[in-house]
Amino acid sequence: MINLEKNNEQLQHNIQVAREHKIVLPTFAQMKDPSLIPDKVKKALKNVGLWDVDPLNLFRITWHNEPTMEGGTYGGVNYIEIPSCLSGVDARIVVMIGKWFPTGCHKVGASYGCLVPRLVTGQFDATYHKAVWPSTGNYCRGGAFNSKLLSCDSVAILPAEMSKERFDWLSNIAGEVIATPGCESNVKEIFDKTWELRNTREDVVIFNQFEEMGNCVWHYHVTGNAIAEVYESIKTENSRFAGACFTSGSAGTMSAGDLLKEKYPNSKLAVGEALQCPTLLNNGFGGHRIEGIGDKHVPWIHNVKNTDMVIAIDDDDSQNLLRLFNSEEGKKYLIEKQGIPAETVEKLSFLGISGIANVLCCIKFAKYYELTSDDVVATVATDSAIMYTSRIDELNEQQGAYSELAAAVDYAQHLKGIRTDNMQELTYEDRKRVHNLKYYTWVEQQGKTYEEINQQWYDEHYWTDMHAQADEMDKLIEEFNAATGVLESL
């Protein structure tokens, strides 16, 4: 359960900071359904750019943003559908688009879900504490951005081998940026740095996405309901919601699958990871290039007991498809040689590296279960290709200038060549094996208890009670906004 005990002295500091900087906090209900957002906020947003450092952009932490960089308000959920002519499977694959969040990534939602409970309870003091955001990429970007909007100091921690675009942007937003050794699978090095900060600085509060239950609550209510909304809008008389596939990362997005399985009990939930680091599939380890899905451990917040399948994706597939989808030669090949609609091809830039891996998970999932055109599979594109232009340049340098022949090879090998290998449907014992891996990271290294790891597995209310805390947090947010008086003054 998320600790919602109040520190009233520090809470008063936060209220004063919010009053001085004209900060209003959105509720989980408003992020799920922006029709609940006050009209005065919507009117003010028309003068605010999507990436502007303006507290009003807290109200753009939703999947319903109007798809524009300047002055948008709200509309339907942002998604694209991958047609069968591209995926090679009959099932309908829908992909939620993270590009239209502030920072171009939905991690602003996950980080908000972690920070706001401590802000409105006073457990975090905006006049004293620094918010530390350990991450394999986008989460620390979202956390640093939200900290800036909330007038809090921040420290971003991410692996040194992450894309140049992330570091360049963070240098202008975060108060401090720390690069830890290795790539996205070097999570322990990130954890070690957070312990160093805990032990040497009294002014830091660690918001570890891999263990913060606010990450789960946000995705359960906001992402889960957005996917359900898309499905309900596109389903036909014979449609079935077959399931959802998400690469693990922090496992926050997996909580959306918890809600979807409640709404659609016959659906399945699959977790993806890099084949080069098959932790869930084979208790394995290694380095990989699917940025943002750090491995070698099982996240504390992953409800493994509710996961039906593990799917491993070769990072060469996602890397080479990134180039295919975002080069002029690749796009021309897809349109002219493969007959993919130009409108679809242009939208493929909405998929970042992990988004491409998510789509590949859906394709493998659909092939394994022999899904038909009546079946719908859902996933998310955490960010877009705009975060990886340097990676495309690196691929061009390594493999040579892109050409029609290279595009044909990538299409045949890395998309049409996707098979149902390196995946496993989980039995009860398989799930327990994966869950038990948490022990080595979280109990032995990170201070969790033997009792709580067993509670996660055996207590049927552990996850549902935590998800239900959104209502209590919304009451605290409303009380906070009332105390600042900012909303009334807009």
PAKOLGU-468129 format. One record per residue (C-alpha): residue in one letter; x, y, z. Coordinates in steps of 0.1 Angstrom, whole numbers, plus 5000, padded with zeros to 4 digits. Example, Ala and Ser with C-alpha at 12.3 -4.5 7.8 and 13.67 -1.06 7.14 Angstrom:
% PAKOLGU-468129
{code=a, x=5123, y=4955, z=5078}
{code=s, x=5137, y=4989, z=5071}
% end
This chain:
% PAKOLGU-468129
{code=m, x=5000, y=5000, z=5000}
{code=i, x=5011, y=5036, z=4993}
{code=n, x=5018, y=5055, z=5025}
{code=l, x=4994, y=5084, z=5027}
{code=e, x=5002, y=5096, z=5062}
{code=k, x=5006, y=5134, z=5064}
{code=n, x=5034, y=5155, z=5076}
{code=n, x=5015, y=5187, z=5081}
{code=e, x=5045, y=5211, z=5086}
{code=q, x=5060, y=5200, z=5053}
{code=l, x=5026, y=5199, z=5036}
{code=q, x=5022, y=5236, z=5044}
{code=h, x=5055, y=5243, z=5027}
{code=n, x=5042, y=5226, z=4996}
{code=i, x=5009, y=5245, z=4996}
{code=q, x=5028, y=5278, z=4998}
{code=v, x=5051, y=5268, z=4969}
{code=a, x=5021, y=5258, z=4948}
{code=r, x=5004, y=5291, z=4957}
{code=e, x=5034, y=5312, z=4948}
{code=h, x=5040, y=5294, z=4915}
{code=k, x=5003, y=5290, z=4905}
{code=i, x=5003, y=5252, z=4905}
{code=v, x=4971, y=5232, z=4903}
{code=l, x=4973, y=5194, z=4905}
{code=p, x=4952, y=5172, z=4883}
{code=t, x=4934, y=5142, z=4898}
{code=f, x=4937, y=5106, z=4886}
{code=a, x=4900, y=5109, z=4876}
{code=q, x=4908, y=5139, z=4854}
{code=m, x=4938, y=5123, z=4838}
{code=k, x=4916, y=5093, z=4829}
{code=d, x=4888, y=5115, z=4817}
{code=p, x=4898, y=5151, z=4807}
{code=s, x=4861, y=5161, z=4804}
{code=l, x=4863, y=5165, z=4842}
{code=i, x=4890, y=5192, z=4839}
{code=p, x=4877, y=5227, z=4846}
{code=d, x=4869, y=5248, z=4816}
{code=k, x=4892, y=5276, z=4828}
{code=v, x=4922, y=5252, z=4827}
{code=k, x=4913, y=5241, z=4791}
{code=k, x=4910, y=5277, z=4780}
{code=a, x=4944, y=5286, z=4795}
{code=l, x=4960, y=5255, z=4778}
{code=k, x=4953, y=5270, z=4744}
{code=n, x=4982, y=5294, z=4751}
{code=v, x=5007, y=5267, z=4762}
{code=g, x=5029, y=5245, z=4741}
{code=l, x=5030, y=5208, z=4747}
{code=w, x=5066, y=5208, z=4760}
{code=d, x=5065, y=5242, z=4777}
{code=v, x=5077, y=5244, z=4813}
{code=d, x=5044, y=5256, z=4826}
{code=p, x=5025, y=5241, z=4855}
{code=l, x=4994, y=5240, z=4833}
{code=n, x=5010, y=5211, z=4814}
{code=l, x=5003, y=5189, z=4844}
{code=f, x=4968, y=5188, z=4829}
{code=r, x=4983, y=5172, z=4797}
{code=i, x=4993, y=5141, z=4816}
{code=t, x=4966, y=5121, z=4797}
{code=w, x=4963, y=5099, z=4766}
{code=h, x=4936, y=5123, z=4753}
{code=n, x=4957, y=5152, z=4743}
{code=e, x=4950, y=5169, z=4710}
{code=p, x=4978, y=5158, z=4687}
{code=t, x=4995, y=5191, z=4683}
{code=m, x=5027, y=5207, z=4697}
{code=e, x=5010, y=5241, z=4703}
{code=g, x=4979, y=5250, z=4723}
{code=g, x=4960, y=5218, z=4721}
{code=t, x=4933, y=5207, z=4745}
{code=y, x=4917, y=5173, z=4744}
{code=g, x=4900, y=5147, z=4721}
{code=g, x=4899, y=5110, z=4717}
{code=v, x=4927, y=5087, z=4728}
{code=n, x=4958, y=5089, z=4707}
{code=y, x=4965, y=5056, z=4690}
{code=i, x=4973, y=5040, z=4656}
{code=e, x=4963, y=5006, z=4642}
{code=i, x=4990, y=4985, z=4626}
{code=p, x=4973, y=4970, z=4594}
{code=s, x=4977, y=4933, z=4585}
{code=c, x=4995, y=4942, z=4554}
{code=l, x=5024, y=4955, z=4576}
{code=s, x=5021, y=4932, z=4606}
{code=g, x=5016, y=4900, z=4586}
{code=v, x=4989, y=4888, z=4611}
{code=d, x=4952, y=4889, z=4608}
{code=a, x=4947, y=4903, z=4644}
{code=r, x=4941, y=4940, z=4648}
{code=i, x=4970, y=4956, z=4667}
{code=v, x=4963, y=4990, z=4683}
{code=v, x=4992, y=5010, z=4697}
{code=m, x=4987, y=5039, z=4722}
{code=i, x=5009, y=5069, z=4712}
{code=g, x=5031, y=5085, z=4739}
{code=k, x=5044, y=5112, z=4716}
{code=w, x=5015, y=5136, z=4725}
{code=f, x=5024, y=5137, z=4762}
{code=p, x=5046, y=5166, z=4774}
{code=t, x=5083, y=5155, z=4768}
{code=g, x=5069, y=5132, z=4741}
{code=c, x=5066, y=5102, z=4764}
{code=h, x=5040, y=5088, z=4788}
{code=k, x=5065, y=5085, z=4816}
{code=v, x=5054, y=5119, z=4828}
{code=g, x=5023, y=5100, z=4840}
{code=a, x=5042, y=5073, z=4858}
{code=s, x=5064, y=5098, z=4875}
{code=y, x=5035, y=5120, z=4885}
{code=g, x=5018, y=5090, z=4901}
{code=c, x=5049, y=5085, z=4922}
{code=l, x=5056, y=5122, z=4932}
{code=v, x=5021, y=5135, z=4939}
{code=p, x=5012, y=5112, z=4968}
{code=r, x=5042, y=5125, z=4987}
{code=l, x=5036, y=5160, z=4977}
{code=v, x=5000, y=5162, z=4989}
{code=t, x=5009, y=5144, z=5022}
{code=g, x=5039, y=5165, z=5029}
{code=q, x=5062, y=5134, z=5029}
{code=f, x=5082, y=5153, z=5003}
{code=d, x=5091, y=5190, z=5011}
{code=a, x=5093, y=5211, z=4979}
{code=t, x=5114, y=5237, z=4998}
{code=y, x=5140, y=5212, z=5010}
{code=h, x=5140, y=5179, z=4993}
{code=k, x=5154, y=5170, z=4959}
{code=a, x=5134, y=5144, z=4939}
{code=v, x=5158, y=5117, z=4926}
{code=w, x=5146, y=5099, z=4895}
{code=p, x=5166, y=5066, z=4888}
{code=s, x=5158, y=5054, z=4854}
{code=t, x=5168, y=5036, z=4822}
{code=g, x=5158, y=5067, z=4802}
{code=n, x=5124, y=5082, z=4799}
{code=y, x=5112, y=5080, z=4835}
{code=c, x=5139, y=5104, z=4847}
{code=r, x=5129, y=5127, z=4819}
{code=g, x=5093, y=5126, z=4830}
{code=g, x=5103, y=5130, z=4867}
{code=a, x=5126, y=5159, z=4860}
{code=f, x=5100, y=5177, z=4839}
{code=n, x=5073, y=5172, z=4865}
{code=s, x=5097, y=5184, z=4892}
{code=k, x=5103, y=5215, z=4872}
{code=l, x=5065, y=5222, z=4868}
{code=l, x=5061, y=5216, z=4905}
{code=s, x=5090, y=5239, z=4914}
{code=c, x=5110, y=5210, z=4930}
{code=d, x=5147, y=5204, z=4926}
{code=s, x=5155, y=5171, z=4908}
{code=v, x=5183, y=5147, z=4902}
{code=a, x=5181, y=5125, z=4871}
{code=i, x=5200, y=5092, z=4870}
{code=l, x=5204, y=5071, z=4838}
{code=p, x=5229, y=5048, z=4821}
{code=a, x=5258, y=5065, z=4803}
{code=e, x=5251, y=5047, z=4771}
{code=m, x=5215, y=5060, z=4766}
{code=s, x=5208, y=5082, z=4736}
{code=k, x=5224, y=5117, z=4733}
{code=e, x=5190, y=5133, z=4729}
{code=r, x=5181, y=5123, z=4764}
{code=f, x=5212, y=5138, z=4780}
{code=d, x=5210, y=5170, z=4759}
{code=w, x=5174, y=5176, z=4770}
{code=l, x=5179, y=5167, z=4807}
{code=s, x=5208, y=5191, z=4810}
{code=n, x=5183, y=5220, z=4806}
{code=i, x=5156, y=5206, z=4829}
{code=a, x=5171, y=5185, z=4857}
{code=g, x=5190, y=5202, z=4885}
{code=e, x=5216, y=5175, z=4884}
{code=v, x=5222, y=5146, z=4859}
{code=i, x=5242, y=5115, z=4869}
{code=a, x=5253, y=5090, z=4843}
{code=t, x=5259, y=5055, z=4857}
{code=p, x=5280, y=5028, z=4839}
{code=g, x=5266, y=5007, z=4812}
{code=c, x=5235, y=5004, z=4791}
{code=e, x=5198, y=5000, z=4797}
{code=s, x=5202, y=4965, z=4813}
{code=n, x=5226, y=4979, z=4839}
{code=v, x=5199, y=4986, z=4865}
{code=k, x=5219, y=4975, z=4896}
{code=e, x=5244, y=5003, z=4889}
{code=i, x=5215, y=5028, z=4890}
{code=f, x=5203, y=5012, z=4923}
{code=d, x=5238, y=5014, z=4938}
{code=k, x=5239, y=5052, z=4930}
{code=t, x=5206, y=5057, z=4948}
{code=w, x=5219, y=5040, z=4979}
{code=e, x=5250, y=5062, z=4977}
{code=l, x=5228, y=5092, z=4977}
{code=r, x=5206, y=5079, z=5005}
{code=n, x=5236, y=5073, z=5027}
{code=t, x=5254, y=5106, z=5020}
{code=r, x=5226, y=5132, z=5016}
{code=e, x=5197, y=5140, z=5038}
{code=d, x=5179, y=5162, z=5013}
{code=v, x=5170, y=5135, z=4987}
{code=v, x=5139, y=5114, z=4982}
{code=i, x=5143, y=5085, z=4959}
{code=f, x=5114, y=5078, z=4934}
{code=n, x=5125, y=5044, z=4921}
{code=q, x=5101, y=5035, z=4893}
{code=f, x=5108, y=4998, z=4898}
{code=e, x=5093, y=4998, z=4933}
{code=e, x=5070, y=5029, z=4935}
{code=m, x=5034, y=5017, z=4936}
{code=g, x=5022, y=5051, z=4923}
{code=n, x=5036, y=5040, z=4889}
{code=c, x=5012, y=5010, z=4890}
{code=v, x=4982, y=5031, z=4901}
{code=w, x=4987, y=5056, z=4873}
{code=h, x=4989, y=5030, z=4846}
{code=y, x=4961, y=5009, z=4860}
{code=h, x=4936, y=5038, z=4860}
{code=v, x=4948, y=5060, z=4832}
{code=t, x=4965, y=5037, z=4806}
{code=g, x=4943, y=5007, z=4813}
{code=n, x=4911, y=5027, z=4808}
{code=a, x=4924, y=5045, z=4777}
{code=i, x=4931, y=5011, z=4761}
{code=a, x=4897, y=4999, z=4770}
{code=e, x=4882, y=5031, z=4756}
{code=v, x=4900, y=5025, z=4722}
{code=y, x=4888, y=4989, z=4721}
{code=e, x=4852, y=4998, z=4728}
{code=s, x=4854, y=5025, z=4700}
{code=i, x=4866, y=5001, z=4673}
{code=k, x=4851, y=4967, z=4682}
{code=t, x=4826, y=4951, z=4660}
{code=e, x=4798, y=4926, z=4668}
{code=n, x=4823, y=4897, z=4666}
{code=s, x=4853, y=4914, z=4682}
{code=r, x=4873, y=4899, z=4711}
{code=f, x=4899, y=4917, z=4732}
{code=a, x=4926, y=4890, z=4730}
{code=g, x=4951, y=4907, z=4752}
{code=a, x=4979, y=4932, z=4757}
{code=c, x=5017, y=4930, z=4753}
{code=f, x=5041, y=4954, z=4771}
{code=t, x=5079, y=4952, z=4774}
{code=s, x=5088, y=4951, z=4810}
{code=g, x=5108, y=4982, z=4818}
{code=s, x=5096, y=4992, z=4853}
{code=a, x=5065, y=4970, z=4848}
{code=g, x=5043, y=5000, z=4855}
{code=t, x=5025, y=4996, z=4822}
{code=m, x=5018, y=4959, z=4830}
{code=s, x=4993, y=4973, z=4856}
{code=a, x=4972, y=4985, z=4827}
{code=g, x=4969, y=4948, z=4818}
{code=d, x=4956, y=4941, z=4853}
{code=l, x=4926, y=4964, z=4846}
{code=l, x=4921, y=4950, z=4811}
{code=k, x=4920, y=4915, z=4824}
{code=e, x=4893, y=4926, z=4849}
{code=k, x=4873, y=4942, z=4821}
{code=y, x=4879, y=4913, z=4796}
{code=p, x=4884, y=4881, z=4817}
{code=n, x=4892, y=4860, z=4787}
{code=s, x=4921, y=4882, z=4776}
{code=k, x=4958, y=4875, z=4783}
{code=l, x=4987, y=4896, z=4794}
{code=a, x=5022, y=4892, z=4779}
{code=v, x=5055, y=4908, z=4791}
{code=g, x=5083, y=4914, z=4767}
{code=e, x=5120, y=4917, z=4772}
{code=a, x=5152, y=4917, z=4751}
{code=l, x=5165, y=4884, z=4739}
{code=q, x=5200, y=4896, z=4747}
{code=c, x=5190, y=4898, z=4784}
{code=p, x=5164, y=4870, z=4789}
{code=t, x=5158, y=4874, z=4826}
{code=l, x=5122, y=4864, z=4828}
{code=l, x=5124, y=4838, z=4800}
{code=n, x=5156, y=4821, z=4811}
{code=n, x=5169, y=4837, z=4844}
{code=g, x=5194, y=4853, z=4820}
{code=f, x=5215, y=4884, z=4818}
{code=g, x=5234, y=4906, z=4793}
{code=g, x=5234, y=4939, z=4775}
{code=h, x=5210, y=4951, z=4749}
{code=r, x=5198, y=4981, z=4729}
{code=i, x=5160, y=4983, z=4734}
{code=e, x=5163, y=5016, z=4753}
{code=g, x=5141, y=5020, z=4784}
{code=i, x=5134, y=4984, z=4793}
{code=g, x=5163, y=4977, z=4818}
{code=d, x=5166, y=4941, z=4829}
{code=k, x=5186, y=4916, z=4850}
{code=h, x=5159, y=4919, z=4877}
{code=v, x=5121, y=4916, z=4881}
{code=p, x=5106, y=4949, z=4891}
{code=w, x=5090, y=4949, z=4926}
{code=i, x=5058, y=4964, z=4911}
{code=h, x=5053, y=4936, z=4886}
{code=n, x=5022, y=4915, z=4894}
{code=v, x=5038, y=4884, z=4880}
{code=k, x=5009, y=4862, z=4891}
{code=n, x=4987, y=4879, z=4866}
{code=t, x=5011, y=4875, z=4836}
{code=d, x=5004, y=4848, z=4810}
{code=m, x=5034, y=4849, z=4787}
{code=v, x=5070, y=4860, z=4783}
{code=i, x=5081, y=4872, z=4749}
{code=a, x=5118, y=4879, z=4740}
{code=i, x=5126, y=4903, z=4712}
{code=d, x=5159, y=4904, z=4695}
{code=d, x=5172, y=4940, z=4698}
{code=d, x=5185, y=4938, z=4662}
{code=d, x=5149, y=4936, z=4651}
{code=s, x=5139, y=4968, z=4668}
{code=q, x=5170, y=4986, z=4659}
{code=n, x=5168, y=4978, z=4622}
{code=l, x=5131, y=4985, z=4620}
{code=l, x=5138, y=5019, z=4635}
{code=r, x=5159, y=5027, z=4605}
{code=l, x=5134, y=5011, z=4580}
{code=f, x=5105, y=5031, z=4594}
{code=n, x=5124, y=5065, z=4596}
{code=s, x=5145, y=5067, z=4565}
{code=e, x=5132, y=5081, z=4532}
{code=e, x=5145, y=5049, z=4514}
{code=g, x=5127, y=5027, z=4539}
{code=k, x=5094, y=5045, z=4537}
{code=k, x=5096, y=5046, z=4499}
{code=y, x=5102, y=5008, z=4499}
{code=l, x=5072, y=5001, z=4522}
{code=i, x=5049, y=5022, z=4501}
{code=e, x=5060, y=5014, z=4466}
{code=k, x=5072, y=4978, z=4469}
{code=q, x=5050, y=4964, z=4497}
{code=g, x=5019, y=4985, z=4491}
{code=i, x=5017, y=4998, z=4527}
{code=p, x=4994, y=5029, z=4528}
{code=a, x=5014, y=5061, z=4529}
{code=e, x=4993, y=5074, z=4558}
{code=t, x=5003, y=5043, z=4578}
{code=v, x=5040, y=5046, z=4569}
{code=e, x=5042, y=5082, z=4580}
{code=k, x=5028, y=5073, z=4614}
{code=l, x=5055, y=5047, z=4620}
{code=s, x=5077, y=5075, z=4633}
{code=f, x=5054, y=5075, z=4663}
{code=l, x=5072, y=5043, z=4674}
{code=g, x=5104, y=5046, z=4694}
{code=i, x=5127, y=5016, z=4699}
{code=s, x=5106, y=5001, z=4727}
{code=g, x=5074, y=5008, z=4708}
{code=i, x=5087, y=4988, z=4679}
{code=a, x=5096, y=4960, z=4703}
{code=n, x=5061, y=4962, z=4717}
{code=v, x=5046, y=4958, z=4682}
{code=l, x=5068, y=4928, z=4676}
{code=c, x=5056, y=4913, z=4708}
{code=c, x=5020, y=4917, z=4696}
{code=i, x=5029, y=4900, z=4663}
{code=k, x=5045, y=4870, z=4680}
{code=f, x=5015, y=4869, z=4705}
{code=a, x=4990, y=4869, z=4675}
{code=k, x=5010, y=4842, z=4657}
{code=y, x=5013, y=4820, z=4688}
{code=y, x=4976, y=4821, z=4696}
{code=e, x=4966, y=4819, z=4659}
{code=l, x=4944, y=4851, z=4663}
{code=t, x=4919, y=4861, z=4637}
{code=s, x=4906, y=4894, z=4623}
{code=d, x=4881, y=4893, z=4651}
{code=d, x=4908, y=4896, z=4677}
{code=v, x=4923, y=4929, z=4690}
{code=v, x=4957, y=4931, z=4707}
{code=a, x=4969, y=4963, z=4724}
{code=t, x=5002, y=4979, z=4733}
{code=v, x=5018, y=5013, z=4738}
{code=a, x=5045, y=5033, z=4721}
{code=t, x=5062, y=5049, z=4752}
{code=d, x=5080, y=5075, z=4730}
{code=s, x=5086, y=5082, z=4694}
{code=a, x=5115, y=5081, z=4669}
{code=i, x=5124, y=5117, z=4676}
{code=m, x=5143, y=5105, z=4707}
{code=y, x=5165, y=5082, z=4686}
{code=t, x=5178, y=5102, z=4656}
{code=s, x=5214, y=5097, z=4669}
{code=r, x=5208, y=5060, z=4670}
{code=i, x=5198, y=5060, z=4633}
{code=d, x=5229, y=5080, z=4625}
{code=e, x=5249, y=5053, z=4644}
{code=l, x=5233, y=5026, z=4624}
{code=n, x=5241, y=5044, z=4591}
{code=e, x=5277, y=5047, z=4602}
{code=q, x=5280, y=5011, z=4612}
{code=q, x=5260, y=4995, z=4583}
{code=g, x=5265, y=5021, z=4555}
{code=a, x=5240, y=5044, z=4538}
{code=y, x=5205, y=5031, z=4537}
{code=s, x=5192, y=5018, z=4504}
{code=e, x=5163, y=5000, z=4488}
{code=l, x=5182, y=4967, z=4491}
{code=a, x=5188, y=4973, z=4528}
{code=a, x=5152, y=4981, z=4533}
{code=a, x=5141, y=4949, z=4516}
{code=v, x=5165, y=4929, z=4538}
{code=d, x=5152, y=4946, z=4570}
{code=y, x=5116, y=4941, z=4560}
{code=a, x=5121, y=4904, z=4552}
{code=q, x=5143, y=4896, z=4581}
{code=h, x=5132, y=4918, z=4610}
{code=l, x=5095, y=4921, z=4603}
{code=k, x=5082, y=4893, z=4581}
{code=g, x=5107, y=4869, z=4595}
{code=i, x=5093, y=4872, z=4631}
{code=r, x=5086, y=4837, z=4644}
{code=t, x=5071, y=4822, z=4676}
{code=d, x=5105, y=4813, z=4690}
{code=n, x=5119, y=4827, z=4723}
{code=m, x=5086, y=4829, z=4740}
{code=q, x=5069, y=4810, z=4768}
{code=e, x=5033, y=4806, z=4780}
{code=l, x=5035, y=4806, z=4817}
{code=t, x=5021, y=4779, z=4840}
{code=y, x=5015, y=4786, z=4877}
{code=e, x=5049, y=4772, z=4885}
{code=d, x=5065, y=4793, z=4858}
{code=r, x=5050, y=4825, z=4872}
{code=k, x=5062, y=4816, z=4907}
{code=r, x=5097, y=4810, z=4893}
{code=v, x=5097, y=4846, z=4879}
{code=h, x=5082, y=4860, z=4910}
{code=n, x=5108, y=4843, z=4932}
{code=l, x=5136, y=4861, z=4912}
{code=k, x=5124, y=4893, z=4930}
{code=y, x=5139, y=4880, z=4962}
{code=y, x=5176, y=4884, z=4951}
{code=t, x=5171, y=4921, z=4941}
{code=w, x=5145, y=4934, z=4965}
{code=v, x=5149, y=4914, z=4997}
{code=e, x=5187, y=4908, z=4997}
{code=q, x=5197, y=4941, z=4981}
{code=q, x=5170, y=4967, z=4984}
{code=g, x=5155, y=4963, z=5018}
{code=k, x=5121, y=4947, z=5011}
{code=t, x=5109, y=4921, z=5036}
{code=y, x=5104, y=4884, z=5033}
{code=e, x=5068, y=4889, z=5045}
{code=e, x=5060, y=4914, z=5018}
{code=i, x=5073, y=4894, z=4989}
{code=n, x=5051, y=4865, z=5001}
{code=q, x=5022, y=4889, z=5005}
{code=q, x=5025, y=4899, z=4969}
{code=w, x=5021, y=4863, z=4959}
{code=y, x=4996, y=4850, z=4984}
{code=d, x=4974, y=4879, z=4994}
{code=e, x=4946, y=4882, z=4969}
{code=h, x=4939, y=4918, z=4980}
{code=y, x=4975, y=4931, z=4978}
{code=w, x=4972, y=4946, z=4942}
{code=t, x=4935, y=4954, z=4942}
{code=d, x=4937, y=4974, z=4975}
{code=m, x=4967, y=4993, z=4961}
{code=h, x=4949, y=5002, z=4929}
{code=a, x=4919, y=5014, z=4948}
{code=q, x=4940, y=5041, z=4966}
{code=a, x=4935, y=5064, z=4936}
{code=d, x=4902, y=5076, z=4951}
{code=e, x=4919, y=5085, z=4984}
{code=m, x=4947, y=5102, z=4966}
{code=d, x=4922, y=5122, z=4945}
{code=k, x=4906, y=5135, z=4978}
{code=l, x=4940, y=5146, z=4990}
{code=i, x=4947, y=5163, z=4957}
{code=e, x=4914, y=5182, z=4959}
{code=e, x=4921, y=5192, z=4994}
{code=f, x=4956, y=5205, z=4984}
{code=n, x=4941, y=5225, z=4955}
{code=a, x=4915, y=5240, z=4977}
{code=a, x=4942, y=5250, z=5003}
{code=t, x=4963, y=5268, z=4976}
{code=g, x=4933, y=5287, z=4962}
{code=v, x=4951, y=5288, z=4928}
{code=l, x=4923, y=5271, z=4908}
{code=e, x=4898, y=5297, z=4919}
{code=s, x=4921, y=5325, z=4909}
{code=l, x=4927, y=5313, z=4873}
% end
